[in-house]
Amino acid sequence: MDRAELEKKLIECVAIAYSKDAASLTLDTSFKNDLGGASVQMVGLVSQLENELDVFIQLADAAACETIKDLVDKVEAEL
């Protein structure tokens, strides 16, 4: 999976976890400021990433990501 595919997949996962339209999300979307950053949604997102991408990201590491781009970088490093 190349970077562009990974970015698209993560935006789709974030959209599902946070009940948002994927078209309204960008790499600069902030979990805290734009999505509300509820921890239960982040737990769901981390679980979804494990299932969809077969990658394990610590919840604390994912929660430390400020933007979707930060999360993409973290996931890419684990693949």
Backbone as JSON, one array per atom type, in Angstrom:
{
  "sequence": "MDRAELEKKLIECVAIAYSKDAASLTLDTSFKNDLGGASVQMVGLVSQLENELDVFIQLADAAACETIKDLVDKVEAEL",
  "N": [[0.85, -1.18, 0.0], [0.66, 2.13, -0.97], [1.59, 5.52, 0.02], [-0.49, 7.36, -0.64], [-2.73, 5.67, -0.86], [-2.83, 4.72, 1.74], [-3.34, 7.1, 3.15], [-5.91, 7.68, 2.15], [-7.34, 5.44, 3.07], [-7.08, 5.71, 5.86], [-8.44, 8.13, 6.27], [-10.99, 7.28, 5.59], [-11.43, 5.42, 7.65], [-11.32, 7.09, 9.92], [-13.52, 8.68, 9.37], [-15.61, 6.83, 9.65], [-15.29, 6.04, 12.36], [-15.73, 8.45, 13.7], [-18.17, 9.25, 12.81], [-18.41, 10.94, 10.51], [-18.49, 12.63, 7.31], [-16.39, 11.39, 4.89], [-15.48, 12.99, 2.84], [-15.37, 15.46, 3.98], [-13.13, 15.5, 5.49], [-9.6, 16.05, 5.92], [-6.02, 15.68, 5.65], [-5.13, 17.53, 7.42], [-7.08, 17.71, 9.31], [-8.0, 18.14, 12.62], [-7.99, 16.06, 15.46], [-8.79, 16.86, 18.02], [-9.74, 19.59, 17.8], [-11.39, 19.64, 15.48], [-12.85, 17.26, 15.42], [-13.69, 16.67, 17.94], [-12.54, 14.77, 19.54], [-13.23, 12.54, 21.34], [-12.49, 9.98, 23.63], [-13.58, 7.41, 23.48], [-14.22, 7.17, 20.81], [-11.7, 7.23, 19.67], [-10.69, 4.83, 20.64], [-12.3, 3.07, 19.23], [-11.42, 3.7, 16.66], [-8.69, 2.91, 16.72], [-9.04, 0.17, 17.07], [-10.36, -0.42, 14.69], [-8.33, 0.16, 12.84], [-6.55, -1.87, 13.44], [-8.04, -4.09, 12.59], [-8.58, -3.5, 9.86], [-6.1, -2.85, 8.66], [-4.25, -4.51, 9.75], [-2.41, -3.65, 11.68], [-0.81, -2.71, 14.66], [-1.39, -0.19, 16.85], [-0.56, 1.62, 19.66], [-2.98, 2.78, 21.95], [-2.43, 5.13, 23.41], [-0.44, 6.26, 21.8], [-1.86, 6.76, 19.44], [-3.78, 8.53, 20.42], [-2.17, 10.66, 20.99], [-1.73, 11.85, 18.6], [-2.2, 14.75, 16.75], [-3.37, 15.48, 14.32], [-4.95, 14.0, 11.39], [-2.93, 13.47, 9.58], [-0.71, 13.12, 11.28], [-1.44, 10.69, 12.43], [-1.45, 9.05, 10.16], [1.29, 9.08, 9.59], [2.24, 7.72, 11.86], [1.02, 5.19, 11.57], [2.08, 4.42, 9.11], [4.76, 4.1, 9.81], [4.59, 1.79, 11.27], [3.87, -0.18, 9.49]],
  "CA": [[0.0, 0.0, 0.0], [1.47, 3.35, -1.01], [1.19, 6.6, 0.95], [-1.79, 7.92, -1.03], [-3.75, 4.69, -0.5], [-2.89, 4.71, 3.2], [-4.04, 8.33, 3.55], [-7.33, 7.53, 1.82], [-7.9, 4.43, 3.96], [-7.19, 6.27, 7.21], [-9.53, 9.11, 6.27], [-12.23, 6.5, 5.63], [-11.55, 4.86, 9.0], [-11.64, 8.2, 10.82], [-14.91, 9.08, 9.06], [-16.5, 5.84, 10.26], [-15.17, 6.09, 13.83], [-16.23, 9.72, 14.23], [-19.46, 9.52, 12.16], [-18.26, 12.12, 9.65], [-18.38, 12.39, 5.87], [-14.97, 11.33, 4.53], [-15.17, 14.12, 1.96], [-15.15, 16.67, 4.78], [-11.89, 15.33, 6.24], [-8.33, 16.19, 5.22], [-4.88, 15.3, 6.48], [-4.96, 18.57, 8.43], [-8.18, 17.66, 10.27], [-7.55, 17.95, 14.01], [-8.86, 15.2, 16.27], [-9.33, 17.62, 19.15], [-10.47, 20.8, 17.41], [-12.38, 19.43, 14.42], [-13.65, 16.05, 15.61], [-14.15, 16.55, 19.31], [-11.55, 13.96, 20.23], [-13.71, 11.67, 22.41], [-11.61, 8.82, 23.76], [-14.26, 6.2, 23.04], [-14.12, 7.13, 19.35], [-10.32, 6.87, 19.36], [-10.58, 3.39, 20.9], [-12.91, 2.43, 18.06], [-10.55, 3.93, 15.51], [-7.52, 2.04, 16.86], [-9.52, -1.2, 16.81], [-10.64, -0.51, 13.26], [-7.05, 0.11, 12.14], [-6.02, -3.22, 13.63], [-8.81, -5.0, 11.75], [-8.5, -3.16, 8.44], [-4.73, -2.75, 8.15], [-3.42, -5.47, 10.47], [-1.33, -2.88, 12.31], [-1.12, -2.44, 16.07], [-0.98, 1.13, 17.33], [-0.95, 1.82, 21.05], [-4.01, 3.81, 22.1], [-1.78, 6.37, 23.84], [0.25, 6.83, 20.64], [-2.88, 7.29, 18.54], [-4.4, 9.68, 21.08], [-1.21, 11.76, 20.97], [-1.74, 12.45, 17.26], [-3.05, 15.95, 16.68], [-4.1, 15.52, 13.05], [-5.0, 12.73, 10.65], [-1.59, 13.27, 9.0], [0.12, 12.54, 12.33], [-1.82, 9.29, 12.56], [-0.95, 8.37, 8.97], [2.73, 8.91, 9.8], [2.41, 6.69, 12.88], [0.62, 3.9, 10.98], [3.06, 4.11, 8.07], [5.97, 3.64, 10.48], [4.33, 0.45, 11.81], [3.63, -1.13, 8.39]],
  "C": [[0.9, 1.24, 0.0], [0.88, 4.42, -0.11], [-0.2, 7.13, 0.62], [-2.93, 6.96, -0.65], [-3.94, 4.64, 1.01], [-3.64, 5.93, 3.72], [-5.54, 8.2, 3.33], [-8.0, 6.56, 2.78], [-8.07, 4.98, 5.37], [-8.29, 7.32, 7.3], [-10.87, 8.39, 6.31], [-12.47, 5.94, 7.02], [-11.94, 5.93, 10.02], [-13.1, 8.62, 10.61], [-15.9, 8.12, 9.72], [-16.49, 5.97, 11.78], [-15.81, 7.34, 14.42], [-17.56, 10.15, 13.59], [-19.43, 10.81, 11.35], [-18.27, 11.68, 8.19], [-16.9, 12.44, 5.5], [-14.57, 12.52, 3.66], [-14.9, 15.4, 2.74], [-13.84, 16.62, 5.57], [-10.66, 15.5, 5.35], [-7.22, 15.71, 6.15], [-4.66, 16.3, 7.61], [-6.1, 18.61, 9.46], [-7.63, 17.32, 11.65], [-8.53, 17.07, 14.78], [-9.54, 16.01, 17.37], [-10.24, 18.77, 18.69], [-11.59, 20.57, 16.41], [-13.33, 18.26, 14.68], [-14.15, 15.86, 17.03], [-13.32, 15.62, 20.17], [-12.02, 13.09, 21.38], [-12.89, 10.38, 22.44], [-12.27, 7.53, 23.29], [-14.2, 6.06, 21.52], [-12.7, 6.76, 18.93], [-10.08, 5.38, 19.6], [-11.15, 2.63, 19.71], [-12.04, 2.55, 16.83], [-9.33, 3.01, 15.56], [-7.9, 0.6, 16.57], [-9.78, -1.41, 15.32], [-9.35, -0.6, 12.45], [-6.42, -1.27, 12.26], [-6.72, -4.2, 12.69], [-8.6, -4.76, 10.26], [-7.09, -3.26, 7.87], [-3.76, -3.74, 8.78], [-2.17, -4.79, 11.05], [-1.75, -2.58, 13.73], [-0.52, -1.11, 16.47], [-1.45, 1.24, 18.77], [-1.98, 2.95, 21.12], [-3.39, 5.15, 22.5], [-1.06, 7.06, 22.68], [-0.75, 7.45, 19.67], [-3.51, 8.56, 19.12], [-3.47, 10.89, 21.08], [-1.15, 12.46, 19.61], [-2.7, 13.63, 17.24], [-3.92, 15.98, 15.44], [-4.14, 14.13, 12.42], [-3.63, 12.44, 10.04], [-0.64, 12.64, 10.04], [-0.17, 11.05, 12.5], [-1.35, 8.48, 11.36], [0.55, 8.09, 9.12], [3.0, 7.77, 10.78], [2.11, 5.3, 12.31], [1.66, 3.48, 9.94], [4.34, 3.56, 8.68], [5.82, 2.21, 11.0], [4.13, -0.6, 10.71], [4.92, -1.71, 7.87]]
}
